[in-house]
Amino acid sequence: MNGFEVKREDRDQISVVAVKGYLDAHTAPELEQMLQQLVDEERVHIVVNLAGLSYISSAGLGVFMGFIEDIRKKNGDIKLAEPNEKVYRVFDLLGFPVLYEIYQKEEEAIEKYRN
């Protein structure tokens, strides 16, 4: 199914989640499960690398909205990195740059946690 993948890499206190393919109603539960696992493990410094994401639907956007409040209550955050232009336009249209920090490079997002 559209080759959707979600992979996790832990770097000290920061978890990097790489998302690839189409994030829609069919694949959103996979990302949801990954974020819930991170919250359950108290790993709330999260960078989501969107470089491989070719499409995001409202269901995909809803996953981010569904977790951000709980993560921030735990003094964490979700930072987004490397969206392509098409995906960034969707985020921008819905006001995500006001709610989330979005970086051109994954390393920039990681460094923000370290500072």
FIKOLZA-1660 file (N, C-alpha, C; in steps of 0.1 Angstrom, whole numbers, plus 5000, padded with zeros to 4 digits):
% residues 115
   i   px   py   pz ch aa at
   1 5008 4988 5000  A  M  N
   1 5000 5000 5000  A  M CA
   1 5009 5013 5000  A  M  C
   2 5011 5018 4989  A  N  N
   2 5018 5031 4987  A  N CA
   2 5032 5031 4994  A  N  C
   3 5037 5019 4998  A  G  N
   3 5050 5018 5004  A  G CA
   3 5052 5027 5016  A  G  C
   4 5041 5028 5024  A  F  N
   4 5042 5037 5036  A  F CA
   4 5052 5030 5046  A  F  C
   5 5060 5038 5052  A  E  N
   5 5070 5033 5063  A  E CA
   5 5071 5044 5074  A  E  C
   6 5072 5039 5086  A  V  N
   6 5075 5048 5097  A  V CA
   6 5086 5041 5105  A  V  C
   7 5098 5048 5106  A  K  N
   7 5109 5042 5113  A  K CA
   7 5114 5051 5124  A  K  C
   8 5119 5045 5135  A  R  N
   8 5123 5053 5146  A  R CA
   8 5138 5051 5149  A  R  C
   9 5145 5062 5153  A  E  N
   9 5159 5061 5157  A  E CA
   9 5160 5070 5169  A  E  C
  10 5165 5064 5180  A  D  N
  10 5167 5071 5192  A  D CA
  10 5181 5077 5193  A  D  C
  11 5183 5089 5195  A  R  N
  11 5196 5096 5197  A  R CA
  11 5196 5103 5210  A  R  C
  12 5202 5096 5220  A  D  N
  12 5202 5101 5234  A  D CA
  12 5187 5103 5238  A  D  C
  13 5184 5115 5242  A  Q  N
  13 5170 5118 5247  A  Q CA
  13 5161 5122 5235  A  Q  C
  14 5165 5122 5223  A  I  N
  14 5157 5126 5211  A  I CA
  14 5154 5114 5203  A  I  C
  15 5141 5113 5199  A  S  N
  15 5137 5103 5190  A  S CA
  15 5134 5109 5176  A  S  C
  16 5140 5103 5166  A  V  N
  16 5137 5108 5152  A  V CA
  16 5129 5097 5146  A  V  C
  17 5117 5102 5141  A  V  N
  17 5108 5093 5134  A  V CA
  17 5108 5097 5119  A  V  C
  18 5112 5088 5110  A  A  N
  18 5112 5091 5096  A  A CA
  18 5099 5085 5090  A  A  C
  19 5092 5093 5082  A  V  N
  19 5079 5089 5076  A  V CA
  19 5081 5090 5061  A  V  C
  20 5077 5079 5054  A  K  N
  20 5079 5078 5040  A  K CA
  20 5066 5073 5033  A  K  C
  21 5063 5079 5022  A  G  N
  21 5051 5075 5014  A  G CA
  21 5039 5083 5016  A  G  C
  22 5027 5077 5016  A  Y  N
  22 5015 5084 5017  A  Y CA
  22 5009 5083 5032  A  Y  C
  23 5007 5094 5038  A  L  N
  23 5001 5094 5051  A  L CA
  23 4987 5098 5050  A  L  C
  24 4978 5089 5051  A  D  N
  24 4964 5091 5049  A  D CA
  24 4956 5083 5059  A  D  C
  25 4943 5082 5058  A  A  N
  25 4934 5074 5067  A  A CA
  25 4939 5060 5069  A  A  C
  26 4944 5054 5058  A  H  N
  26 4948 5040 5059  A  H CA
  26 4961 5038 5066  A  H  C
  27 4970 5048 5065  A  T  N
  27 4984 5046 5071  A  T CA
  27 4986 5054 5084  A  T  C
  28 4977 5063 5087  A  A  N
  28 4978 5071 5099  A  A CA
  28 4979 5063 5112  A  A  C
  29 4972 5052 5113  A  P  N
  29 4973 5044 5125  A  P CA
  29 4987 5039 5128  A  P  C
  30 4996 5037 5118  A  E  N
  30 5009 5033 5120  A  E CA
  30 5017 5044 5127  A  E  C
  31 5016 5057 5122  A  L  N
  31 5022 5068 5129  A  L CA
  31 5017 5070 5143  A  L  C
  32 5004 5069 5144  A  E  N
  32 4997 5070 5157  A  E CA
  32 5003 5060 5167  A  E  C
  33 5005 5048 5163  A  Q  N
  33 5010 5038 5172  A  Q CA
  33 5025 5041 5176  A  Q  C
  34 5033 5046 5166  A  M  N
  34 5046 5050 5169  A  M CA
  34 5047 5061 5179  A  M  C
  35 5039 5072 5177  A  L  N
  35 5039 5083 5186  A  L CA
  35 5034 5079 5200  A  L  C
  36 5024 5070 5201  A  Q  N
  36 5019 5065 5213  A  Q CA
  36 5029 5058 5221  A  Q  C
  37 5037 5050 5214  A  Q  N
  37 5048 5042 5220  A  Q CA
  37 5058 5051 5226  A  Q  C
  38 5062 5062 5219  A  L  N
  38 5071 5072 5224  A  L CA
  38 5066 5078 5236  A  L  C
  39 5053 5082 5236  A  V  N
  39 5047 5089 5248  A  V CA
  39 5047 5079 5260  A  V  C
  40 5044 5066 5257  A  D  N
  40 5044 5056 5268  A  D CA
  40 5057 5054 5274  A  D  C
  41 5068 5056 5266  A  E  N
  41 5082 5054 5270  A  E CA
  41 5087 5067 5276  A  E  C
  42 5079 5078 5277  A  E  N
  42 5083 5091 5281  A  E CA
  42 5094 5097 5272  A  E  C
  43 5094 5093 5260  A  R  N
  43 5103 5099 5250  A  R CA
  43 5096 5110 5243  A  R  C
  44 5096 5122 5248  A  V  N
  44 5088 5133 5243  A  V CA
  44 5095 5144 5236  A  V  C
  45 5108 5142 5233  A  H  N
  45 5116 5151 5224  A  H CA
  45 5117 5144 5211  A  H  C
  46 5107 5148 5202  A  I  N
  46 5105 5140 5189  A  I CA
  46 5108 5150 5177  A  I  C
  47 5115 5144 5168  A  V  N
  47 5117 5151 5155  A  V CA
  47 5111 5141 5145  A  V  C
  48 5102 5146 5137  A  V  N
  48 5096 5138 5126  A  V CA
  48 5102 5143 5113  A  V  C
  49 5110 5134 5107  A  N  N
  49 5116 5137 5094  A  N CA
  49 5106 5133 5083  A  N  C
  50 5102 5144 5075  A  L  N
  50 5092 5142 5065  A  L CA
  50 5098 5141 5051  A  L  C
  51 5111 5140 5050  A  A  N
  51 5118 5140 5036  A  A CA
  51 5112 5130 5027  A  A  C
  52 5108 5118 5032  A  G  N
  52 5102 5108 5023  A  G CA
  52 5087 5108 5022  A  G  C
  53 5081 5118 5028  A  L  N
  53 5066 5119 5027  A  L CA
  53 5062 5125 5014  A  L  C
  54 5054 5118 5006  A  S  N
  54 5050 5124 4994  A  S CA
  54 5036 5130 4994  A  S  C
  55 5028 5126 5004  A  Y  N
  55 5014 5130 5005  A  Y CA
  55 5010 5130 5020  A  Y  C
  56 5002 5139 5024  A  I  N
  56 4996 5139 5037  A  I CA
  56 4981 5144 5036  A  I  C
  57 4972 5136 5042  A  S  N
  57 4958 5139 5042  A  S CA
  57 4954 5145 5056  A  S  C
  58 4941 5149 5057  A  S  N
  58 4937 5155 5070  A  S CA
  58 4938 5144 5081  A  S  C
  59 4937 5132 5078  A  A  N
  59 4939 5121 5088  A  A CA
  59 4953 5121 5093  A  A  C
  60 4962 5123 5084  A  G  N
  60 4976 5124 5088  A  G CA
  60 4979 5136 5096  A  G  C
  61 4974 5147 5092  A  L  N
  61 4975 5159 5100  A  L CA
  61 4969 5158 5114  A  L  C
  62 4958 5150 5115  A  G  N
  62 4952 5148 5127  A  G CA
  62 4960 5140 5137  A  G  C
  63 4969 5132 5132  A  V  N
  63 4978 5124 5141  A  V CA
  63 4986 5134 5149  A  V  C
  64 4992 5144 5142  A  F  N
  64 5001 5153 5149  A  F CA
  64 4993 5161 5159  A  F  C
  65 4981 5166 5155  A  M  N
  65 4973 5173 5165  A  M CA
  65 4968 5165 5177  A  M  C
  66 4966 5152 5175  A  G  N
  66 4962 5144 5185  A  G CA
  66 4972 5141 5196  A  G  C
  67 4985 5143 5193  A  F  N
  67 4995 5141 5203  A  F CA
  67 5002 5153 5209  A  F  C
  68 5001 5164 5202  A  I  N
  68 5009 5175 5206  A  I CA
  68 5006 5180 5220  A  I  C
  69 4994 5181 5224  A  E  N
  69 4990 5186 5237  A  E CA
  69 4996 5177 5249  A  E  C
  70 4994 5164 5247  A  D  N
  70 5000 5155 5258  A  D CA
  70 5015 5156 5258  A  D  C
  71 5021 5157 5247  A  I  N
  71 5036 5157 5246  A  I CA
  71 5041 5170 5253  A  I  C
  72 5034 5181 5250  A  R  N
  72 5038 5194 5256  A  R CA
  72 5036 5194 5271  A  R  C
  73 5025 5188 5275  A  K  N
  73 5022 5187 5290  A  K CA
  73 5034 5179 5297  A  K  C
  74 5041 5171 5290  A  K  N
  74 5052 5163 5296  A  K CA
  74 5065 5171 5293  A  K  C
  75 5065 5184 5290  A  N  N
  75 5076 5192 5287  A  N CA
  75 5084 5187 5274  A  N  C
  76 5077 5181 5265  A  G  N
  76 5083 5177 5252  A  G CA
  76 5077 5185 5241  A  G  C
  77 5081 5181 5229  A  D  N
  77 5076 5187 5217  A  D CA
  77 5078 5178 5205  A  D  C
  78 5071 5181 5194  A  I  N
  78 5073 5175 5181  A  I CA
  78 5078 5186 5172  A  I  C
  79 5090 5184 5166  A  K  N
  79 5095 5193 5156  A  K CA
  79 5095 5185 5143  A  K  C
  80 5091 5193 5133  A  L  N
  80 5090 5187 5119  A  L CA
  80 5102 5191 5111  A  L  C
  81 5107 5182 5103  A  A  N
  81 5119 5185 5095  A  A CA
  81 5118 5179 5081  A  A  C
  82 5124 5187 5072  A  E  N
  82 5126 5183 5058  A  E CA
  82 5113 5180 5049  A  E  C
  83 5102 5187 5051  A  P  N
  83 5091 5185 5043  A  P CA
  83 5094 5190 5029  A  P  C
  84 5088 5182 5019  A  N  N
  84 5090 5188 5005  A  N CA
  84 5080 5199 5003  A  N  C
  85 5081 5206 4992  A  E  N
  85 5073 5218 4990  A  E CA
  85 5058 5216 4991  A  E  C
  86 5054 5205 4985  A  K  N
  86 5040 5201 4984  A  K CA
  86 5034 5198 4999  A  K  C
  87 5042 5191 5006  A  V  N
  87 5037 5188 5020  A  V CA
  87 5038 5200 5029  A  V  C
  88 5048 5208 5027  A  Y  N
  88 5049 5221 5035  A  Y CA
  88 5037 5230 5032  A  Y  C
  89 5033 5231 5019  A  R  N
  89 5022 5239 5016  A  R CA
  89 5009 5235 5023  A  R  C
  90 5007 5222 5025  A  V  N
  90 4995 5217 5032  A  V CA
  90 4997 5221 5047  A  V  C
  91 5008 5219 5053  A  F  N
  91 5010 5224 5067  A  F CA
  91 5008 5239 5068  A  F  C
  92 5014 5246 5059  A  D  N
  92 5012 5261 5059  A  D CA
  92 4998 5265 5058  A  D  C
  93 4991 5259 5049  A  L  N
  93 4977 5263 5046  A  L CA
  93 4968 5261 5059  A  L  C
  94 4972 5251 5067  A  L  N
  94 4964 5248 5079  A  L CA
  94 4970 5254 5092  A  L  C
  95 4980 5263 5090  A  G  N
  95 4985 5270 5102  A  G CA
  95 4995 5263 5110  A  G  C
  96 5001 5252 5105  A  F  N
  96 5010 5244 5113  A  F CA
  96 5023 5251 5117  A  F  C
  97 5028 5260 5108  A  P  N
  97 5040 5268 5112  A  P CA
  97 5038 5276 5125  A  P  C
  98 5026 5279 5129  A  V  N
  98 5024 5287 5141  A  V CA
  98 5024 5277 5153  A  V  C
  99 5020 5265 5151  A  L  N
  99 5019 5255 5161  A  L CA
  99 5032 5246 5163  A  L  C
 100 5039 5244 5152  A  Y  N
 100 5050 5235 5152  A  Y CA
 100 5062 5242 5146  A  Y  C
 101 5074 5239 5151  A  E  N
 101 5086 5243 5145  A  E CA
 101 5089 5234 5133  A  E  C
 102 5092 5240 5122  A  I  N
 102 5095 5232 5110  A  I CA
 102 5108 5236 5105  A  I  C
 103 5117 5227 5103  A  Y  N
 103 5131 5229 5099  A  Y CA
 103 5134 5223 5085  A  Y  C
 104 5143 5230 5078  A  Q  N
 104 5147 5224 5065  A  Q CA
 104 5156 5212 5066  A  Q  C
 105 5163 5211 5077  A  K  N
 105 5172 5199 5080  A  K CA
 105 5169 5193 5093  A  K  C
 106 5170 5180 5093  A  E  N
 106 5168 5172 5105  A  E CA
 106 5177 5176 5116  A  E  C
 107 5190 5178 5113  A  E  N
 107 5200 5182 5123  A  E CA
 107 5197 5195 5130  A  E  C
 108 5191 5205 5122  A  E  N
 108 5187 5217 5129  A  E CA
 108 5176 5215 5140  A  E  C
 109 5167 5206 5137  A  A  N
 109 5156 5203 5147  A  A CA
 109 5163 5196 5159  A  A  C
 110 5172 5187 5157  A  I  N
 110 5178 5180 5168  A  I CA
 110 5186 5190 5176  A  I  C
 111 5193 5199 5170  A  E  N
 111 5201 5209 5177  A  E CA
 111 5193 5218 5186  A  E  C
 112 5180 5221 5182  A  K  N
 112 5171 5230 5190  A  K CA
 112 5168 5223 5203  A  K  C
 113 5168 5210 5204  A  Y  N
 113 5166 5203 5216  A  Y CA
 113 5178 5204 5225  A  Y  C
 114 5190 5204 5219  A  R  N
 114 5202 5204 5226  A  R CA
 114 5206 5217 5232  A  R  C
 115 5200 5228 5226  A  N  N
 115 5203 5241 5231  A  N CA
 115 5195 5246 5243  A  N  C
% end
